[in-house]
C-alpha cells in the first residue's frame, strides 16, 4: 500500500515543478520587458513632469498679475469714484457740448469753409426737396449758374489770398441778391456758384440775375488784367421749369449750358431760353 501512494505523489510533484518553472519564465519575461521599456517610460514621466511644472509656473504668473491688478484698482478706487462723480454731475453740460460739436460738424459737411455758403452736398439734398415740392404744387423752380470771368488770370495777377477775398466778396453779392429764406446760394466748385430759387418764374429769375450783375458792377472789384472790363464780372446761365416726372439734374445741366453760351457771347451777361432766339 505504501509503495502505491508514493507512485501517486510523484506525478503531482512534477506538475508543481513545471508550474514553478513556468512562473519563473513569466517573471523573467516581465523583468526583461520592464528593463527594455524602462528608458521610454522614464522619458514620458520626465516630459509629463516638465509640462506640469510649466503649468504651475503659468498659473503662478497669472495669479501674480491678478493680484497686481487688484492692488492697482484698490489704490485708484478713490480717483475712479471722483471721476464717475464728475461725469455724473456734469452729464448735462457734456451732452450739450457734444450736441454742439455734432451740429457744427453737420454744418461743416454742408458748407464751404471759405465763403460760408452751402456746398454741393447741400445743393443735391435741397434740389431733390424743391423738385418734389415743385412737382407736387405746380410751382416754378429756377436755377442760376454763375462763373467769375477769367478768375485764373485774377489769381495769377493778384495772388491766391486776393483770389480768396474776391470769392468771398462775390459770395456776399449773391447772398444779398437771393434774399428769401427759401433761396439757396451754393459754391458749386472753384469760382462757380449756383443759386436755387424755389417758387420763382422766369421773370423773377431774370431780375435776380440782373441784380447780381448790377451789384457786382457797383462793387467794382479792380481787375485791370481782365480782357473785357477793368473790374470783376460774372457770366450767368439761367434755367426755369415746373417739375414733372423727369430728373432734377436736367435743370442744372440746362443752366450750365446757358452759362457756357454767356461765355461764348462775350461774358458779363445772363443767358436763358427764349432770349435772342435761344
Backbone torsions as a table, in degrees:
resi	resn	phi	psi	omega
1	UNK	NA	-41.9	-178.5
2	UNK	-64.2	-38.0	179.6
3	UNK	-65.6	-38.5	178.6
4	UNK	-62.3	-43.7	179.3
5	UNK	-62.2	-37.8	-179.8
6	UNK	-64.7	-40.0	178.2
7	UNK	-65.1	-34.0	179.6
8	UNK	-68.6	-32.2	-176.7
9	UNK	-80.1	-22.7	-176.7
10	UNK	-62.2	-48.0	177.9
11	UNK	-59.8	-36.6	178.8
12	UNK	-63.4	-39.4	-179.6
13	UNK	-66.1	-38.0	178.2
14	UNK	-66.0	-39.4	178.4
15	UNK	-64.6	-40.5	178.4
16	UNK	-64.6	-41.0	-179.9
17	UNK	-63.1	-41.2	177.8
18	UNK	-64.7	-38.3	178.0
19	UNK	-64.0	-40.9	179.2
20	UNK	-64.6	-41.9	177.9
21	UNK	-61.8	-38.9	179.1
22	UNK	-64.6	-42.4	177.9
23	UNK	-61.5	-40.7	178.8
24	UNK	-61.9	-43.6	179.9
25	UNK	-62.4	-41.9	179.7
26	UNK	-62.9	-40.4	178.8
27	UNK	-64.3	-40.8	179.6
28	UNK	-64.0	-40.8	177.8
29	UNK	-63.4	-43.1	179.2
30	UNK	-62.2	-43.3	180.0
31	UNK	-63.5	-41.5	179.6
32	UNK	-63.7	-42.3	179.2
33	UNK	-64.1	-40.5	179.2
34	UNK	-62.3	-43.7	179.7
35	UNK	-64.5	-40.7	-177.2
36	UNK	-64.0	-42.1	-176.6
37	UNK	-98.8	8.2	-177.3
38	UNK	-62.7	-41.4	-179.1
39	UNK	-63.9	-41.2	179.8
40	UNK	-64.3	-42.9	178.9
41	UNK	-63.0	-41.7	179.2
42	UNK	-62.5	-40.2	179.3
43	UNK	-65.1	-41.4	177.9
44	UNK	-62.5	-42.5	177.7
45	UNK	-62.6	-39.7	179.6
46	UNK	-65.3	-41.8	178.5
47	UNK	-63.1	-46.3	178.8
48	UNK	-60.3	-40.1	179.6
49	UNK	-65.4	-40.5	179.2
50	UNK	-64.3	-42.7	177.6
51	UNK	-61.3	-41.4	179.0
52	UNK	-63.3	-42.5	179.0
53	UNK	-63.7	-39.9	179.3
54	UNK	-64.7	-41.9	177.8
55	UNK	-63.3	-40.8	178.1
56	UNK	-61.7	-43.0	179.7
57	UNK	-64.2	-42.2	179.5
58	UNK	-63.1	-43.2	178.8
59	UNK	-64.0	-38.9	178.0
60	UNK	-64.4	-38.3	178.3
61	UNK	-64.7	-44.5	178.7
62	UNK	-61.7	-44.3	179.1
63	UNK	-62.0	-39.4	178.8
64	UNK	-64.2	-43.4	178.6
65	UNK	-63.8	-41.1	178.1
66	UNK	-62.5	-42.3	178.5
67	UNK	-62.3	-41.0	179.1
68	UNK	-64.6	-40.8	179.2
69	UNK	-63.5	-43.9	179.3
70	UNK	-63.2	-40.9	178.4
71	UNK	-63.7	-40.4	179.3
72	UNK	-64.9	-45.0	178.2
73	UNK	-61.6	-39.7	179.4
74	UNK	-64.6	-41.4	179.9
75	UNK	-65.9	-34.7	-176.3
76	UNK	-96.6	10.9	-176.6
77	UNK	-57.9	-44.7	-178.2
78	UNK	-65.1	-40.2	178.4
79	UNK	-64.5	-40.9	178.4
80	UNK	-64.1	-42.4	179.2
81	UNK	-63.5	-39.4	178.8
82	UNK	-65.3	-39.6	179.6
83	UNK	-65.3	-45.2	178.8
84	UNK	-61.8	-40.5	178.9
85	UNK	-63.2	-42.5	179.3
86	UNK	-62.6	-45.2	179.5
87	UNK	-61.9	-41.5	-179.5
88	UNK	-64.7	-44.4	-177.5
89	UNK	-66.3	-32.8	-173.8
90	UNK	-109.6	19.8	-176.8
91	UNK	-60.6	-39.8	180.0
92	UNK	-63.0	-43.2	179.3
93	UNK	-64.6	-41.3	178.6
94	UNK	-63.8	-41.2	178.5
95	UNK	-60.6	-41.3	179.3
96	UNK	-64.5	-41.7	180.0
97	UNK	-65.4	-43.0	178.6
98	UNK	-64.1	-39.6	178.6
99	UNK	-63.5	-41.0	178.7
100	UNK	-63.3	-43.0	178.4
101	UNK	-64.2	-39.0	179.1
102	UNK	-63.9	-45.5	179.7
103	UNK	-63.4	-38.7	179.2
104	UNK	-64.6	-42.9	179.4
105	UNK	-65.1	-38.4	177.4
106	UNK	-64.1	-41.4	179.3
107	UNK	-65.6	-42.6	179.6
108	UNK	-62.9	-31.8	-179.6
109	UNK	-69.8	-18.0	-176.2
110	UNK	-118.0	7.8	-177.9
111	UNK	-133.8	149.8	177.5
112	UNK	-80.4	124.8	-175.5
113	UNK	-67.3	-26.6	-177.7
114	UNK	-76.3	-52.5	-173.6
115	UNK	-95.5	-17.1	-175.9
116	UNK	80.2	-0.2	178.5
117	UNK	-77.7	165.5	172.7
118	UNK	-65.4	158.9	180.0
119	UNK	-111.4	-173.0	-176.4
120	UNK	-59.3	-38.3	-179.0
121	UNK	-60.7	-44.2	178.4
122	UNK	-63.2	-41.5	-179.6
123	UNK	-61.6	-45.3	-179.4
124	UNK	-58.6	-43.7	-178.9
125	UNK	-69.0	-44.4	-176.8
126	UNK	-69.7	-38.7	-179.6
127	UNK	-61.2	-42.1	177.6
128	UNK	-59.7	-44.3	-179.0
129	UNK	-64.3	-47.2	-177.1
130	UNK	-70.9	-31.6	175.9
131	UNK	-63.5	-43.9	178.0
132	UNK	-63.1	-39.4	179.8
133	UNK	-66.3	-41.8	179.4
134	UNK	-62.8	-42.8	180.0
135	UNK	-66.9	-37.2	-177.7
136	UNK	-73.8	-40.5	-173.5
137	UNK	-99.6	-11.6	-179.5
138	UNK	73.7	26.0	-179.7
139	UNK	-98.1	158.4	-178.0
140	UNK	-78.1	149.5	176.5
141	UNK	-131.4	125.0	-175.8
142	UNK	-116.4	148.0	177.0
143	UNK	-131.9	133.2	172.2
144	UNK	-114.1	126.2	172.5
145	UNK	-104.5	122.0	-174.0
146	UNK	-121.6	141.0	-179.6
147	UNK	-139.1	130.7	178.3
148	UNK	-70.4	127.3	-176.5
149	UNK	-70.0	129.5	174.0
150	UNK	55.0	42.1	-175.8
151	UNK	-66.2	-31.1	178.1
152	UNK	-61.8	-41.1	177.3
153	UNK	-62.9	-39.9	179.2
154	UNK	-60.2	-47.5	-179.8
155	UNK	-61.5	-44.4	-179.2
156	UNK	-65.2	-32.2	-176.3
157	UNK	-81.8	-40.5	-171.7
158	UNK	-111.7	-9.4	179.1
159	UNK	94.4	158.6	-175.8
160	UNK	-67.7	-35.6	175.4
161	UNK	-59.0	-42.4	177.1
162	UNK	-66.5	-36.6	176.9
163	UNK	-62.5	-40.7	177.1
164	UNK	-63.2	-40.2	179.0
165	UNK	-66.0	-37.6	177.2
166	UNK	-61.9	-44.3	178.8
167	UNK	-59.6	-41.0	-179.6
168	UNK	-68.5	-37.5	179.4
169	UNK	-68.5	-40.6	177.5
170	UNK	-65.2	-39.7	177.8
171	UNK	-59.5	-37.8	178.5
172	UNK	-65.3	-40.0	178.7
173	UNK	-63.5	-44.2	-179.2
174	UNK	-65.1	-40.6	-179.9
175	UNK	-64.5	-39.5	179.7
176	UNK	-67.6	-34.9	-178.7
177	UNK	-72.3	-34.8	178.5
178	UNK	-97.5	83.5	-168.1
179	UNK	-86.3	-12.9	-175.1
180	UNK	-83.9	152.0	178.5
181	UNK	-62.7	-29.9	-177.9
182	UNK	-77.5	-16.5	179.6
183	UNK	-75.4	147.9	178.4
184	UNK	-124.0	129.7	175.2
185	UNK	-112.8	124.2	-169.8
186	UNK	-126.9	136.0	167.6
187	UNK	-83.7	107.2	-171.7
188	UNK	-76.8	-28.4	179.1
189	UNK	155.1	132.2	179.6
190	UNK	59.4	-120.6	179.9
191	UNK	-100.2	17.3	-176.5
192	UNK	-105.9	137.1	-178.3
193	UNK	-128.9	154.9	178.0
194	UNK	-130.1	136.6	172.4
195	UNK	-113.4	127.4	176.2
196	UNK	-108.4	117.7	-172.4
197	UNK	-120.0	94.7	178.5
198	UNK	-68.9	154.3	175.9
199	UNK	51.1	45.0	-177.8
200	UNK	-132.0	124.2	179.1
201	UNK	-86.3	-177.1	-176.5
202	UNK	-62.6	-42.6	-178.7
203	UNK	-61.1	-43.3	179.7
204	UNK	-65.8	-39.5	-180.0
205	UNK	-67.3	-37.3	177.5
206	UNK	-63.9	-40.9	178.1
207	UNK	-60.9	-43.5	179.2
208	UNK	-62.1	-44.2	-179.1
209	UNK	-62.9	-42.3	180.0
210	UNK	-68.5	-37.3	176.0
211	UNK	-59.3	-40.0	179.2
212	UNK	-61.3	-47.9	-179.4
213	UNK	-63.0	-41.1	-179.2
214	UNK	-67.4	-43.5	-179.1
215	UNK	-65.1	-39.8	179.3
216	UNK	-67.5	-35.7	177.2
217	UNK	-64.7	-40.2	178.9
218	UNK	-68.9	-32.6	178.3
219	UNK	-65.0	-35.3	172.6
220	UNK	53.0	58.4	174.7
221	UNK	-72.1	119.6	-173.6
222	UNK	-59.2	135.7	177.4
223	UNK	-153.4	73.3	-174.5
224	UNK	-63.4	-26.7	-176.3
225	UNK	-85.3	-1.8	-179.7
226	UNK	-66.1	135.6	179.3
227	UNK	-71.0	-12.6	-174.1
228	UNK	-120.2	-14.2	-178.1
229	UNK	-162.0	171.6	176.9
230	UNK	-94.3	1.7	-178.5
231	UNK	-132.0	169.2	178.4
232	UNK	-69.6	135.2	179.5
233	UNK	-130.4	168.6	179.9
234	UNK	-127.0	147.8	165.8
235	UNK	-108.8	139.5	-174.3
236	UNK	-131.6	136.1	170.2
237	UNK	-114.3	138.6	-172.5
238	UNK	-125.3	137.7	175.3
239	UNK	-141.0	139.0	-178.9
240	UNK	-135.8	142.2	177.2
241	UNK	-157.8	162.5	164.9
242	UNK	-103.7	119.4	-171.2
243	UNK	-60.6	138.9	173.7
244	UNK	-121.3	-145.9	-178.9
245	UNK	-84.2	5.6	-177.6
246	UNK	-77.2	-168.2	-178.0
247	UNK	-95.9	132.8	-178.7
248	UNK	-64.6	-23.5	-179.5
249	UNK	-67.6	-20.3	177.0
250	UNK	-63.4	-31.5	179.0
251	UNK	-67.0	-41.2	176.8
252	UNK	-63.7	-43.9	-179.0
253	UNK	-62.0	-38.9	179.6
254	UNK	-66.4	-44.8	178.3
255	UNK	-61.5	-37.3	-179.8
256	UNK	-67.2	-35.9	176.8
257	UNK	-64.1	-42.2	179.5
258	UNK	-71.4	-27.5	172.5
259	UNK	-62.6	-44.3	178.4
260	UNK	-61.7	-37.8	177.7
261	UNK	-64.8	-39.5	176.9
262	UNK	-58.9	-40.3	179.4
263	UNK	-67.8	-39.6	179.1
264	UNK	-64.3	-31.6	-175.9
265	UNK	-88.2	8.9	174.4
266	UNK	116.4	-4.1	177.5
267	UNK	70.3	-179.7	-179.0
268	UNK	53.6	50.1	-178.4
269	UNK	-160.6	171.0	174.3
270	UNK	-116.2	138.0	178.9
271	UNK	-128.7	142.3	-177.2
272	UNK	-154.5	169.5	-178.5
273	UNK	-65.8	135.0	179.7
274	UNK	89.7	0.0	-179.6
275	UNK	-96.8	124.6	176.3
276	UNK	50.5	49.4	177.5
277	UNK	82.1	4.5	179.1
278	UNK	-68.2	NA	NA
